[in-house]
Amino acid sequence: MAFQSVHVCLTVLLLNTLISSQLLQNCRLIRSTSDLPVLTKEGDITIGALFSLHDTVLESPSSFTAEPHPTQCSGFNFRTFRWMQTMIFAIEEINKQKQLLANLTLGYKMYDSCSTHFHALRTALALMNYNKEGTEISKCRGRVPVVIGDGGSTLSLVVARFLGVFHVPQVSYFSSCACLSNKLEFPAFLRTMPSDFFQVDALAQLVRHFGWSWVGTFAGDDAYGRGGAQIFNDEVTKLGACIAFYEIIPKNHDQTEMSRIVQRIRESGTRVVLVFALEQDARALFWEALQQNLTDIQWLASEAWITAAVLSTPEFHSILQGSMGYAIRRADIPGLQPFLLRLHPSKYPQDPFVLQFWEEMFKCSLATSNKGSSYRPPCNGSEILANTNNIYSDVSQLRISYNVYKAVYAIAYALDSMLHCEQGKGPFKGGLCPNTSNIQPWQIIKVKSYNCCQIMFYFYFSHIHFLCLIHPSSLINLKLLNYLKHVHFTNDFGEETKFDSNGDPVAMYDLINWQLSGKGEVRYATVGRFDEMMQPKLVIEEKNIIWNGNQKQVPMSVCSTSCPPGTRKATRPNFPLCCFDCIVCAAGEVSNQTDALECEKCLSEFWSNTRRDACVPKVVEFLSYSDTMGITLLAVALLGSCFTLAVALIFAYKRHTPLVRANNSELSFLILSSLWLCFLCALAFIGQPTSWSCRLRHTAFGIAFSLCLSCILGKTMVVLMAFRATLPGSNVMKWFGPLQQRGIIFLCTAVQVVICCTWLSVAPPVPRKLMTRETARIILLCDVGSPLAFSLVLGYIGLLAAVCFVLAFFARKLPDNFNEAKFITFSMLIFCAVWIAFVPAYVSSPGKYTVAVEIFAILASSYGLLLCIFTPKCYIILLKPEKNTKRYLIAFTVHYLYKVLHPDPQFLVGLSEHCADFEMKMPVLQAVHLVLCFLYPIQSNSEADCKLWKDLDSTVVYKEGHVVLAGMFPIHSKGIDQEINFRRQPDQRKCRGFNMRVFRWSQAMIFFIEEINQNPTLLPNITLGYRLYDTCGLTSLSLRTALSVVSQPMKRSGSGHCSSPSIPIIIGDSGSTLSMAISRLLNLFRIPLVSYFASCACLSDKHQFPYFFRTIPSDVNQASALARLVSHFGWTWVGTVGADDAYGRTGIDLFTTAVTRLGICVAYRVIIPKLPTQQQLQDIVRTIRDSTAHVLVVFAIEEDIKPVVDEIVRQNVTGKQWVASEAWVTSTLISTTENYPSLSGTIGFAIRRAEIPGFKRFLESIQPLAEPYNAFAREFWETQFQCSLDTSFPIPSTTDPVHYSQICTSMDRVQDTHSIYNDVSELRVTYNMHKAIYTVAHALHNLLQCQRENGSALKQQCPDIHNLQPWQVVEVLRKVSYTNTFGDLIHFDKNGDPVGSYDIVNWQRELDEGPVQYVTVGRFDSSLPTAQQLVLNQDKIIWHGGTKEVPVSVCSASCPQGYRKVTREGQPVCCYDCVLCAEGSISNTTDQAECILCPEDFWSSQHRNHCVPKQIEFLSYSEAFGMALAAIAILGAVAAMTVAAVFFRHRNTPLVRANNSELSFLLLMSLMLCFICALTFLGQPSHWACPLRRTAFGLTFALCLSCLLSKTLVVLMAFKATLPGNNTARWFRPPQQRLGVFLCSVLQGGICVAWLTTAPPYPVKNTWLYRDRIILECHLGSVALFCCVLGYIGCLAVFCFILAFLARKLPDNFNEAKFITFSMLIFCAVWITFIPAYVSSPGKFTVAVEIFAILASSYGVLLCIFAPKCYIIIFMPEKNSKKYLMSQK
């Protein structure tokens, strides 16, 4: 089968000989061609031509009384007639020239092909028919050496296959199908029309240029339309566009179908539609569109109709205006129009076409016309062609006419070059030129063991030598073909004409736009060009284009509008890729182009901008010098450092004054230096963290504060020790001298330095970018490196501060004028309050606020130290200089010491002196062989042209009968290659590979015919005969066999009389490709072909194969069934393998289409060559092996798949699940024990089987020498028993004898053997043969039963079965319907196909080495409802490797729930990645295309497979933090109650009474409420809790502070009213105190009431702070009123502090002012720290900070005010007496 295309040459040559000669004993011709109208002109060289002058054919109805009449053509095409006249014009123009073909005249012979396959092939036969019927051999004429035509691609395909066998060049002017570029199939085809490859490329670029991504496609139902549209669809798909629909325009223009396909346009929503069809088909489409008022469609035209005048009529203007398409280049041919107008019937009375033209042009009837024009008025002779306005005479758009013109000139130049060749300069080897010496047909030119027939196949079969019989005139054709291929000239229009290696010209197109002129006529405006040789190829003048609807704006045609940058395409399920939704990229993802498939995640340091179209650097967040907070803190830090310097300057300037000297000036300057460093170290925290700054800030902070606190510690210790050394001569002070002080400072600081050095060396602080996935910020911070080291630094500072506080507390009683302990106590209290508040604020603050909190703590604590310690001194130094004297200090001290410490004057003098002394950083080979092939001379117009050939019969097994059925079987599977020796005529082609399975089929035909002959009810008194042929599986021998069959009626018998057996039907052939070739030939003779094994869907086309029937289902059914099977098992990634024939290619195409609709992808498409080389086999196997597809579907016959399987087995490729087509699924040739390991578990569809009674006995009764003699039986016998028969009977003519060493004996019996021949367990194709034979028998039986009731006239309508003609059988065969003996209903549908019914077969075996069994595991029946068609018994299936588990074959594993599919760019939709759904979105099914966003109050689960309610976050009682705060609050309330109880228990004691017991109890109650109000901040915010917590907080603290204010005011006023008779105290009695507390509290109450009535606090769900949580919080309602509440509390606190500060000097035993000062200091420090912490803390930490502030301030007030009193009441009752108090006053 590998050389089937080559061997067509023999068959078609014989066909020509058979038809044009008298065939042996001058029996009649098969069919005369003399009835065909022809236009001829004699010349030295005659050029043949085919033109489709008519568009349609009128079919005559079939009957059984007479042979059908010749088909009549209708629909005269004026445009094609112009092309014909253009050819005549060009030929006459060439004949007039002196330079081109001088002394040589060109003639022509033109036929009308009527736009049909049948007429095209018939006219081609006529051109090859070189003698007319009855012409004597001596008067034979040579056939044409070259043919111009045909117009349509489909017609050219038929003609080119025929002419290519003879190597007769065919030059087409209008056939553009890309398939015609295949030089293997069409070696002699050339054209002046560019291939559709280029047109499609141009159209695809046009679509891409205008951004059309949703395009509809219509194709004509022919090779031109289907081929072009399919290539277009593939090309635009590669460019990323999608096909909205693909519809075929039926040739019969059925109204219902036309209406349906036009409706598809509306349903698709596309605005751009390509119509790739001939003008007749396009017109039918547009007519229907016009009827449906389909407007607003931008039509794209193929070159076949873009300049068609039939469509540019006014009726189509409304829908076709603005149409655009490519037209081939035009030219203005001088003199052509006058030549066209010369025609007149009187001048050309013998021209049949002129007569038809004239009648059609003027709608009149000429006297010589046929019957068809009788209804028209007669022509009167006054008709003038020049006065008509018709497409015939319109020469404004000479495009196809120009192609015809170029074709004629190309032939002329080729002939001229051949005839003027100079020896030594010729194109052949050695510079030789062609000559005309006598060459016999078998004397084929030898070139390095290759003959001419091989040349076109050289690159594919370079090691195979075979011969073909070529008519001598073919040598002329071969040489002319060579010259044509190499022709190269520039015509008068300046255009180069040449052909490439495929016989195609250079592709050049004009881009045409239909525009309306001012007169309302269509103007073909050229708005661009496409030139394959130019760069850029496509040039468009957009400004000159008029679109549909007379618009200038480019129409938009998209399934979905382009997704702009910032969005991504989300493919809609079950829609093409161009149909999508646009989804905004998630935060942190961008798409910077339109129609992005996926958003790209920004790099970790980048974030998406607001438009999501670009990644911008994330906002690097750190506390910088440029933002407001940074500037503020910078200013505060600098201000603090300046203050420190100022103090230092003051101290330096006043260093000799007693106050500076007495306060240990050395330590004072050291403290000021360290404080200055503390303020400056805060600056290190501002700015971008770097490696050095991170190290610097933390170490500088630690060391500076350690130094500062060390100095303060030293100072406190010295002061304390000095005043505690009360005994005279005590040596304690010697351990606290200046040297020891420096030592204490050094040692305390050194410990911190050691900690910092260890920190820096082990795990130093480093800059770190905190980049959370879901935020747009990079928090640039300093990672502490070692949290332990950082904790040690802070802990050490805290330790120093605590020690200082304790020591200072003990020294608080020392004199103010000299003692700093009281100020140090204040400073340490502030220091500790700030850093305790710092801890929760630091932990909860995000980003730069963390640093800000740290800086705030540094600055606040530094300011506390500076102000508390040095402000009082500076105040005295600057404003009270009189107190800065030695005398004042000593006198005050002495007075104090006298009263408190010691009365010894000597001690006092010594102490004074001691204190005064204190002072201290690959085609050349092809061309060569082609030239050498034509080295021998040409012989034309000789007697040899009329030489007759031998009988066409090959080996035949026959039996005579009344009706003879022919059977064609590929009993041998391959041809034998033969070597050419040029010494004798080549032998007949030989075959090899005896196929016992096919031989069984041939025997089955004999069995069934004999069975019918014995049946008394079926065809009674009629005997069926048979003629069986071997086609060897070769197209050439199949055609030869078919010719032999149709020639039977013309042969003479042995007695000399013409034998005329009736052979009305042919059974066969098995292969689809063979059946296609045979059927096309039999169409000429109207002989039906009934195939038993040709399943190609293409054979259902009744336009091409009207007489084809079959008993095997069409592959349409099988492809659908296979697709359903693949889908059933969830295989979404499958490979396809097909044979290089119609069966294989069409099968996998149908399968691919079917599975694509089901969402399944094809991983690869492999075509098995008919003669594969070892390298090709290895490549095929490598593709199968390396593919990730574990399932492959194979459409091939057993002979084609076997080499691949052999290579699979050789390479030991396993792990693949094979799915077989019916052609090999039950093949014992493939299902061998050796192959089973690689093919185990193979599953596929097999045609239905049957058990045929008596058949096995018939097969085993075969005898090799029995009558009638069956040469194949002899070969079978010898092959089966490996012996030779001793007989003179001939062997089959198609094989060479095989001599075995053993002689066959009578002991050999078939019954004793077991082979595929006598294996009747899988009678499937055999059953198809049964159905074919019995169907024919029933059809003949129906003809036999054709009886009429009365009248001989009626009886004559029935055919004579003894002289039956093929055409009489066709109609009855179409209508046959019967139920066979197996219960199956047999009938054909309208396409000649049976019902699609299959068994699903699985390869299994019971034993490891046992035979393969075909186990039926299911069925498929297309006649059933869709849901019931496929039935599977899955439990019975054994898969590859012997497993019961269904294999998995996917490109990408299914995406589980929680993931979405992301298609990989440039790969099929089945290849995707699984991307985890973004947070907040889910997918709850597998393989979900898009994730679904959760509702606002929901969040995705951890696995992203369902939405769960968002975690509601608030500070609750159930969590540890909340419990701790609640406990502290409750403890505080209990403490307050305890104090109250203590006070109540001792209410009558002097201390309680002296401290205003009423206000004290009110203060304790308010403090208890303050602690309790903290509890309202815990728990879930609600509509009552939110207003309560805010108002309770405001009111309780206002009440508390009001009490303190009143208490302080009373104390102050009482001790300030010093004059006798002063009435000030009467305004501060208990009623006034109550009134003051009430008024202060009522004012806050008024603010709270206003707040609650206007904009009260309310609960809100904060969903914007965190994406995964809901922060349930209380919204303030009115921020202004909240500030008023806080501000009012602040005012009260400030007033209290001021008043308490003023009253600090009053006697301690009675005075509370000092404790109120401490408490207000803590209160203010806490609430000042609260502000940044509150602002910066997220979520529940905001509430925690607020509770912390409430509790800290409340504890501060409680402890500072009531702890000392409780201490005295409980532990020092002696001081709680009136006497003690009075003595202290």
Disulfide bonds with the S-S distance in Angstrom:
Cys73-Cys114 1.64
Cys140-Cys946 1.94
Cys177-Cys179 2.30
Cys242-Cys578 2.08
Cys364-Cys379 1.77
Cys421-Cys433 1.77
Cys453-Cys468 1.64
Cys559-Cys579 1.89
Cys563-Cys582 1.95
Cys585-Cys599 1.93
Cys602-Cys615 1.94
Cys694-Cys782 1.91
Cys991-Cys1032 1.79
Cys1096-Cys1098 2.26
Cys1161-Cys1470 2.15
Cys1283-Cys1304 1.80
Cys1346-Cys1358 2.00
Cys1451-Cys1471 1.96
Cys1455-Cys1474 1.95
Cys1477-Cys1491 1.96
Cys1494-Cys1507 2.00
Cys1586-Cys1674 1.92
